[in-house]
């Protein structure tokens, strides 16, 4: 008689194989999911690096964007405002040459092609940096490295209502703004006095001191001319 054959349960023999295959499939599935997540994260990082977002600032509170790429099409129109109390003429070649733009009123806004505006900023550098006119687009401000200057240039609303602020704010703003904006503030205060508007004379004196201009003398002089003219 030969040795008896061992009887093997077919279900038991197959069971470990299925278990091993299931474990491999599970690991493979996990690896695929991890790879998908990695690719998704890399795509999000690349999109974040190429995205440009520049918030529109208030003049006087300009914060320079960090690590951003800014581009403005040459054929795009950009709004520009005059902060000059008298007629303002700016041109693409400077000194009235090239294409000329006239602002006849304080606060007047014109739309200028960026192609021309870039030349204006370059050839009228002092006007651009002191706030004779202001560019109403933060992209252009950044491209031409005007962030520091615009942190000192007050917007029209602040200039017009300078005497409504408290004394300390008036002192700080007038002291730290550009020479041209100081002149614009002084002109605004003089206009209020000539129109007999109610103003706080203590605040007027602060503007006089910080701007280095005698507002009282200016008002008296203008009133004297008016009296002579009327006689």
Secondary structure, 3 states (H helix, E strand, C coil): CCCCCCCCCHHHHHHHHHHHHHHHHHHHHHHHHHHHHHHHHHHHHHHHHHCCCCCCCCCCCCCCCCCCCCCCCCCCEEEEEECCCCCEEEECCECCECCEEEECCCCCEEEEEHHHHHHHHHHCHHHHHHCCEEECCHHHHHHCCCHHHHCCCCCHHHHHCHHHCCHHHHHHHHHHCCHHHHHHHHHHHHHHHHCCCCCCHHHHHHHHHHHCCCHHHHHHHHHHHHHHHHC
